[in-house]
Amino acid sequence: MKKLAVLLLSALAVGTPAFAADPAPRPDQLAFREIYEELVETNTTLSSGSCTLAAERMAARLRAAGIPDSQLTLFAIPEKPKEGGLVAVYPGTSNTAKPILLIAHIDVVEAKREDWERDPFIMVEENGYFYGRGTADIKSQAAVWVDTLIRFQQAGYKPRRTVKMALTCGEETNGAFNGIEWLAANKRDLIDAEFALNEGGGGDSDGKGKVIGQSVQVGEKTFANFRLETRNPGGHSSAPVPDNAIYQLARAVTKIEEHRFPAEMTDTTRRYFAEAGALRADATGAAMVALAKNIGDKDAEAIVNSDPFLHSNLRTTCVATLLDGGHAANALPQRAGANINCRIFPGHSIESIRDELAKVIGDPGVTVTQLPPKRPAPPAPPLDPKIIGPMQKLVDTYWPGLKVIPSMANGYTDATFLGAVGIPTYGIPGMWGDPDGNGAHGLNERMEVKSVYVGRDYMFDLVKAYAD
């Protein structure tokens, strides 16, 4: 999950939780917890796990609830038998209303037992938190989607819209088999929907149990890796020459470091800067509001650029992440290379950024090559009141006084593949995280128990609001 920090902790005085008490879990919450636990305890790392097994286990739960096999599609490709997924279709009554799609990736980042305080693949409830790899990113959401369809089936619920669910692998590892990408390319009809609900939004807390913000992710950057490379005949290190592949590469990397892409905004980021900035009582907040009114305000931009997240939220960024060069300690280098990782602002193609890097470097002796895989660069989905409205209405009930603030991710999610085939995808409010990021992608990953249970209720109500 690529979660945005939407509001700084000092910004809000509203947002007292509507759920202050911690009652014993309800029977339906305990049933959900079993699903969540089974997902977390199914290792789905690329190195030693199996998304296919996790998908099969979720399909078994759906079958046990009475959902027929005809509504379940398990998939995998022969080359990647452990990287499969599941699509479930819960039919609606309307022949004209387009379906909605619920997506969640079930693969997780690697986790070494020796580095963790607890076994990362045993879900432990301790001190008000669920611990385990994937508890936050993002098996909590996957479990909610499975649980939602089970509750629909058990209640005999007849939605107007068809509700589809896709649990897929490959989001966490660039270059791995990606289930959403495969479905979009090969099973478009199976996942066809008016819009999709995804990770990326959600709430922020003050770390002390108080929810202080809720966001909806509307759009994200595209990422691309470029290899810079210089070549040279080399020679003996006892006779240095000005034409040195490492120095030539260093000059190119320095020029990229010094280059700042221009500030720009989408409708989403303009609204984010205006609304999130207005909730802050500091110079950065005032500068955010000023930039939302006038993107050319250089004084305001200078203030905002001091915040790394906000700086990146305004523009394309490119940064050196890997270096290699030379072949012997006593020889002039024959080759030097660097990886440049770019996060590309919506509306720009990967090719245009490659061309700009080459122009910035200004040296034909430095090659700039885009590395696979090439991601699509879809436009941001619209700020559609039909989508945002139900989110806000439910937030008014669950967290009175909070406003759902649209935001754009500096990273990327599987939404990029759906947007590329015309399915606008939104990262929804609901579960909230702590200021430290809850250990997602890191050690001792966790989610607050209350966040999971209350977020589950919110997400269930939200799906029903759209389905009806």
C-alpha positions in Angstrom: 0.0 0.0 0.0 1.4 3.4 -1.0 -0.4 5.5 1.8 -0.3 9.3 1.7 0.3 11.4 4.8 -2.6 13.8 4.1 -2.4 16.1 7.1 0.2 16.9 9.6 -0.7 16.1 13.2 -0.8 19.6 14.4 -3.2 20.7 11.7 -6.6 19.6 13.1 -8.6 20.1 16.2 -11.6 18.1 14.9 -12.0 14.4 14.3 -12.8 13.0 17.7 -13.6 9.3 17.0 -17.2 8.4 16.9 -16.1 5.1 18.4 -14.4 6.0 21.7 -15.0 2.7 23.5 -13.3 -0.6 22.9 -16.1 -3.1 23.3 -15.5 -6.8 23.0 -15.5 -7.9 19.3 -18.9 -8.7 17.9 -19.5 -12.3 16.5 -19.3 -10.9 12.9 -16.0 -9.2 13.7 -14.6 -12.4 15.0 -15.6 -14.2 11.8 -13.9 -11.5 9.8 -10.8 -11.8 12.0 -10.5 -15.5 10.9 -10.3 -14.4 7.3 -7.8 -11.7 8.1 -5.7 -14.1 10.1 -5.7 -16.7 7.4 -4.5 -14.2 4.8 -1.7 -12.9 7.0 -0.6 -16.3 8.0 -0.4 -17.4 4.3 3.0 -16.4 3.2 2.7 -14.5 -0.1 6.3 -13.2 -0.5 7.7 -13.6 -4.0 10.7 -15.6 -2.7 9.0 -18.3 -0.7 5.2 -17.7 -0.6 2.2 -18.4 -2.8 -0.5 -15.9 -3.7 -2.2 -18.8 -5.5 -2.6 -20.6 -2.2 -4.0 -17.5 -0.6 -6.5 -17.0 -3.4 -7.6 -20.7 -3.2 -8.2 -20.3 0.5 -10.3 -17.2 0.0 -12.3 -19.0 -2.8 -12.9 -21.8 -0.3 -14.4 -19.4 2.2 -16.6 -17.9 -0.4 -17.8 -21.3 -1.5 -18.5 -22.3 2.1 -20.7 -19.2 2.4 -22.8 -20.4 -0.6 -21.3 -18.5 -3.5 -21.2 -20.9 -6.4 -18.2 -21.8 -8.4 -19.7 -20.2 -11.4 -19.1 -16.8 -9.8 -15.5 -17.6 -8.8 -12.5 -17.5 -11.2 -9.1 -18.7 -9.9 -6.3 -17.8 -12.3 -2.5 -18.3 -12.7 -0.2 -18.7 -15.7 2.0 -21.7 -16.2 5.2 -19.8 -15.9 4.2 -18.3 -12.5 2.1 -21.0 -10.8 2.4 -19.4 -7.3 1.5 -15.9 -8.4 -2.2 -16.4 -9.1 -5.3 -14.7 -8.0 -9.0 -14.7 -7.6 -11.9 -12.9 -9.2 -15.4 -13.2 -7.6 -18.6 -11.8 -9.1 -21.6 -11.1 -6.9 -24.5 -10.4 -9.3 -26.7 -7.3 -9.2 -30.3 -7.0 -10.3 -29.9 -4.2 -12.8 -29.1 -4.9 -16.5 -28.1 -1.3 -17.0 -26.1 -0.2 -14.0 -22.4 -1.0 -14.5 -20.6 -3.0 -11.9 -18.2 -1.8 -9.3 -14.8 -3.5 -8.7 -13.1 -4.1 -5.4 -9.3 -4.7 -5.8 -6.6 -5.6 -3.3 -3.1 -7.1 -3.8 -2.4 -10.1 -1.7 1.4 -10.3 -2.2 3.6 -8.8 0.5 7.1 -7.5 0.9 9.8 -9.9 2.1 10.1 -10.3 5.9 13.0 -12.1 7.7 12.1 -13.8 11.0 15.5 -13.0 12.6 14.8 -9.3 12.1 11.3 -9.2 13.6 10.3 -9.3 17.2 7.5 -11.7 16.3 7.1 -14.3 13.6 6.0 -12.1 10.6 3.7 -14.8 9.3 1.8 -15.4 12.6 -0.8 -12.8 13.3 -0.5 -11.6 16.9 -3.0 -9.3 18.7 -1.0 -7.4 21.3 -1.4 -4.0 23.0 -4.4 -3.0 20.8 -2.6 -3.9 17.5 -2.6 -6.8 15.0 1.0 -7.6 14.1 2.2 -9.5 11.0 3.4 -9.0 7.5 0.6 -7.7 5.4 -1.6 -6.6 8.4 -1.4 -3.0 7.0 -0.3 -3.5 3.4 -2.8 -4.7 2.5 -4.4 -7.9 3.6 -6.7 -6.0 5.9 -8.4 -4.6 2.8 -8.4 -7.9 1.0 -10.0 -9.5 4.0 -12.7 -6.9 4.1 -13.6 -7.5 0.5 -13.9 -11.2 1.0 -15.9 -10.6 4.2 -18.2 -8.2 2.4 -19.2 -10.7 -0.2 -19.7 -13.4 2.4 -22.0 -11.1 4.4 -23.9 -10.2 1.2 -24.4 -13.9 0.5 -25.4 -14.8 4.0 -27.9 -12.0 4.2 -29.4 -12.8 0.8 -28.6 -9.3 -0.3 -29.7 -8.3 -3.8 -27.7 -5.2 -4.9 -28.7 -3.1 -7.8 -25.1 -3.1 -9.2 -23.0 -6.2 -9.6 -20.1 -6.2 -7.2 -16.8 -7.7 -8.4 -13.7 -8.5 -6.4 -10.1 -9.1 -7.7 -7.4 -10.3 -5.3 -4.1 -10.3 -7.2 -0.4 -10.8 -6.9 2.6 -8.7 -8.1 2.0 -5.2 -6.9 4.9 -5.2 -4.5 7.6 -6.4 -6.9 8.5 -4.5 -10.0 8.8 -6.9 -12.9 7.0 -9.8 -11.3 3.8 -11.2 -12.8 1.1 -8.7 -12.0 -2.4 -10.1 -11.7 -4.3 -6.8 -12.3 -2.2 -6.1 -15.4 -2.9 -9.6 -16.7 -6.6 -9.4 -16.1 -6.8 -6.0 -17.8 -5.0 -7.3 -20.8 -6.6 -10.8 -21.0 -9.8 -10.9 -19.0 -11.1 -7.3 -19.4 -14.8 -8.4 -19.5 -14.4 -10.3 -16.2 -13.3 -7.2 -14.3 -15.2 -4.6 -16.4 -16.6 -1.9 -14.0 -17.7 1.7 -13.9 -15.1 2.3 -11.3 -12.9 0.5 -8.8 -12.1 0.8 -5.1 -8.5 0.3 -4.1 -5.8 1.0 -1.5 -4.0 4.4 -1.2 -6.6 6.5 0.7 -7.6 6.1 4.3 -7.1 7.8 7.6 -4.4 9.3 9.7 -4.3 9.3 13.5 -2.3 11.3 16.0 -0.8 8.0 17.3 -2.9 8.2 20.4 -6.2 6.8 19.1 -7.6 10.0 17.6 -8.5 10.0 13.9 -7.5 13.4 12.5 -7.9 13.0 8.7 -9.5 10.9 6.0 -8.4 10.9 2.3 -9.3 9.5 -1.0 -6.5 8.8 -3.5 -7.4 10.2 -6.9 -4.5 9.6 -9.3 -0.9 8.7 -8.9 2.4 9.1 -10.5 3.9 6.7 -13.1 7.3 5.4 -12.3 10.2 4.6 -14.7 13.8 3.6 -14.4 16.4 4.9 -16.7 20.0 3.7 -17.1 22.7 6.3 -17.7 25.8 4.8 -19.2 29.2 6.1 -20.3 31.8 4.0 -22.2 35.5 4.5 -22.8 38.6 2.6 -24.1 40.1 2.8 -20.6 43.8 2.3 -20.1 46.4 2.1 -17.3 45.6 4.0 -14.2 49.2 5.3 -14.1 48.4 7.6 -17.0 45.1 9.3 -16.3 43.3 11.1 -19.2 40.6 13.7 -19.1 38.2 11.3 -20.9 37.1 9.2 -17.9 33.9 7.3 -17.9 33.3 7.7 -14.2 33.9 11.5 -14.2 31.7 11.8 -17.3 28.9 9.9 -15.5 29.3 11.9 -12.3 28.8 15.2 -14.3 25.6 13.8 -15.8 24.3 12.6 -12.4 25.1 16.0 -10.9 23.2 17.8 -13.6 20.1 15.6 -12.9 20.5 16.4 -9.2 20.5 20.1 -9.9 17.5 20.0 -12.3 14.1 20.8 -10.9 11.1 19.9 -12.9 8.5 22.6 -13.0 5.6 22.8 -10.5 2.2 21.7 -11.8 -1.2 20.6 -10.5 -4.0 18.4 -11.4 -7.6 19.1 -10.2 -6.9 16.7 -7.4 -3.7 18.2 -6.2 -5.0 21.7 -6.5 -7.9 20.8 -4.2 -5.6 19.0 -1.9 -3.3 21.9 -1.5 -6.2 24.3 -0.9 -8.1 22.1 1.6 -5.2 20.5 3.5 -3.3 23.9 3.5 -6.3 25.7 5.0 -6.4 23.2 7.9 -2.8 24.1 8.9 -1.9 27.0 11.1 1.6 27.5 9.8 3.5 29.2 6.9 3.5 26.0 4.9 -0.3 25.8 5.0 -0.6 29.4 3.9 1.8 28.7 1.0 -0.1 25.6 0.0 -3.3 27.7 -0.3 -1.4 30.4 -2.2 -0.1 27.9 -4.7 -3.5 26.4 -5.2 -4.6 29.8 -6.3 -1.5 30.6 -8.3 0.9 27.9 -9.3 3.3 30.6 -10.4 3.8 32.0 -6.9 7.5 31.4 -6.5 7.7 32.6 -2.9 4.9 30.2 -1.9 6.6 27.4 -3.9 9.9 28.0 -2.1 8.2 27.4 1.3 6.3 24.3 0.2 9.4 22.8 -1.4 11.0 22.5 2.0 8.7 19.6 2.7 9.9 16.5 0.7 6.4 15.1 0.2 4.9 18.3 -0.9 7.8 19.1 -3.1 7.4 15.8 -4.9 3.6 16.1 -5.0 4.1 19.2 -7.2 6.2 17.8 -10.0 8.1 14.9 -11.6 11.1 13.9 -9.6 14.1 11.9 -10.8 16.8 10.6 -8.4 19.9 8.4 -8.7 19.5 5.1 -6.9 22.2 2.8 -8.1 25.8 3.2 -9.3 28.3 0.9 -11.0 31.6 1.4 -12.8 35.1 0.3 -13.6 36.5 -3.2 -14.0 39.8 -3.1 -12.0 41.4 -1.0 -9.2 44.4 -0.2 -11.4 42.7 0.5 -14.7 40.9 3.5 -16.1 37.2 2.7 -16.3 35.8 1.4 -19.5 32.2 1.8 -18.4 30.2 3.5 -15.7 26.4 3.4 -15.1 23.7 4.8 -12.9 20.0 4.0 -12.3 17.8 7.0 -12.3 14.4 6.4 -10.8 11.7 8.9 -11.9 8.2 9.4 -10.5 6.3 11.1 -13.3 3.6 13.6 -12.9 0.3 12.7 -14.6 0.1 13.9 -18.2 3.7 13.2 -19.1 4.9 10.2 -21.1 7.9 8.2 -20.1 9.5 9.1 -23.4 9.1 12.8 -22.8 10.9 12.5 -19.5 13.7 10.4 -21.1 14.1 13.2 -23.6 14.2 15.8 -20.9 16.9 14.0 -19.0 19.0 13.7 -22.1 18.6 17.4 -22.7 19.5 18.3 -19.1 22.7 16.1 -19.4 23.6 17.7 -22.7 26.3 15.1 -23.5 25.8 12.7 -26.4 28.4 10.4 -24.8 25.9 9.6 -22.0 23.2 7.2 -23.1 19.8 7.3 -21.4 17.8 4.1 -21.8 14.4 3.4 -20.3 14.5 0.0 -18.5 11.7 -2.5 -18.5 9.0 -3.0 -17.5 7.3 0.0 -19.0 4.2 1.1 -16.9 1.2 2.9 -18.5 0.7 6.5 -17.7 -3.1 6.9 -17.5 -4.8 10.3 -16.7 -6.0 10.8 -13.2 -9.6 9.7 -12.6 -12.2 12.5 -12.3 -13.3 14.0 -9.0 -16.7 12.7 -9.6 -19.3 13.7 -6.9 -21.1 10.4 -7.4 -17.9 8.7 -6.1 -16.7 11.2 -3.5 -20.1 12.1 -2.2 -20.9 8.7 -0.5 -17.5 8.7 1.0 -18.0 12.0 2.7 -21.5 11.2 3.8 -20.3 8.1 5.7 -17.3 10.0 7.1 -19.8 12.5 8.5 -21.3 9.6 10.4 -18.2 7.8 11.5 -15.9 10.8 12.1 -18.0 13.9 12.5 -16.2 17.1 11.5 -13.7 15.5 9.2 -13.5 16.2 5.5 -12.5 13.7 2.8 -9.6 15.3 1.1 -8.6 14.1 -2.4 -4.9 13.4 -2.8 -2.5 12.2 -5.4 0.1 9.4 -4.6 3.7 10.2 -5.2 4.1 6.4 -5.7 2.0 4.0 -7.6 -0.5 1.1 -7.1 -2.3 -1.3 -9.3 -4.7 1.5 -10.2 -2.3 2.4 -13.0 -3.3 -0.7 -15.0 -7.0 -0.2 -14.5 -6.8 3.5 -15.4 -5.0 2.5 -18.6 -8.0 0.4 -19.7 -10.6 3.0 -18.8 -11.6 1.9 -15.2 -11.1 4.9 -12.9 -9.8 3.7 -9.6 -10.0 5.4 -6.2 -8.1 4.7 -3.0 -10.8 4.9 -0.3 -11.1 6.3 3.2 -11.7 3.9 6.1 -8.9 2.3 8.1 -6.4 4.7 9.6 -2.7 4.5 10.3 -0.2 5.9 12.8 2.2 8.7 12.1 5.1 6.3 11.8 3.6 4.3 8.9 2.8 1.2 10.9 5.9 -0.7 9.7 4.5 -1.2 6.2 7.4 -2.6 4.1 9.5 -2.5 7.3 9.8 -4.3 10.6 7.0 -5.4 12.9 4.2 -4.3 10.6 1.0 -3.6 12.5 -2.6 -2.2 12.3 -4.6 -0.9 15.2 -7.4 -3.3 16.1 -9.9 -0.5 16.3 -8.8 0.8 12.9 -9.4 -2.6 11.3 -12.8 -3.2 12.9 -14.2 0.3 12.4 -12.6 0.6 9.0 -14.3 -2.7 8.0 -17.7 -1.3 9.0 -17.1 1.9 7.0 -15.9 0.0 3.9 -18.9 -2.4 4.0 -21.3 0.5 4.3 -19.5 2.3 1.4 -19.7 -0.7 -0.9 -23.4 -1.0 -0.1 -24.0 2.7 -0.8 -22.5 2.3 -4.3 -24.1 -1.1 -4.9 -27.6 0.2 -4.1 
